[in-house]
Amino acid sequence: MTSKLVIGTVQFGIPYGISNTHGKTQVDEAEKILAYAYEHGIRMMDTAVSYGDAEKTIGGIICHGTVGSNWKIVTKTPHFKTESIGQDQIGELEYRFNTSRETLQSERLYGLMIHACEDLFLPGGEKLFASMQRLKEQGLVEKIGVSLYSSDQIDRLLNNYSVDLVQLPINIFDQRLLENGRLSMLKERGIEIHARSVFLQGLLLMDPDCVSPWFAPIHKTLKKFHKYAKEKSISSLQLALGFVQGIPEVDYVLVGVNTETQLHEIIAASKLSVNHKDYQELSINDPNFVNPSNWKI
């Protein structure tokens, strides 16, 4: 694999992202995206059972044989909306995982992650992890891990479980896990780190004067980000992506795209990395603005 980029496929199943004006990506466009990605050295994609019919779309495209082979696919468990983990949840995890393998036309997946990290910390949560370990021992998945959001979750995870990979949010505004040393802690344990939300759901790529009034308190920071890009004679896309690619602890960078044209731009921009230490003043520590689940727009 020649690229650190991972194709995020949530848009293949549902409309997603604050800057998304295209809605759900159509199957023929998804096929063009994956073919172009493969042609340019990208070999990994990220999906989940909760992404609508994204896995069905991917499986159908792979079945056509037009997008290359040897894809490394990471999927995620369902959201277990329960107060404790028992045999029903273990059965659901294994059933959904095996259904994903079948739907994705892949006998063996690269990664399986707990989608809602808090599920691991429910009473009986260790049973979920044990189930994932069994799937790994059976050779059905290469790496197991967790999708994370916060430092507290990372601390609890490292104190209780030994995982192979994690997915976490990081971007030029959300530098919390970089500043508090959690990225270094994960890397010291030999854990593979997948960065997501590198464009903050597309907020970083929008004209600051066209964003929702909700972001008024960070409007100056948005303007400053675009000013820095202009001063360097690079695009906001190059600066946002280059920042994350310049973080040595990050192994893979997850990018969601709606069109093949967007992927062209991202791949071109990925050739640049910047020194992340030069942009510490753009860090925003208020979760109201760096965690999209808190946005009231």
Buried (B, 14 or more C-beta within 10 A) or exposed (E): EEBBBBBBBBBBBBBBBBBBEBEBBBBEBBBBBBBBBBEBEBBBBBBBBBBBBBBBBBBBBBEEEEBBEEBBBBBBBBBBEBEEBEEEBBEBBBEBBEEBBEBBBBEEBBBBBBBBBEBBBBEBBBBBBEBBBEBBEEEBBBBBBBBBBBBEBBEBBBEEBEBBBBBBBBBBBBBBBBEEEBBEBBBEEEBBBBBBBBBBBBBBBBEBEEBEEEBEEBEEBBEBBBEBBEEBEBBBBBBBBBBBBBBEBBBBBBBBBBBBEBBBBBBEBBEBBBEBEEBEEBBBEEEEBBBBEEBEE
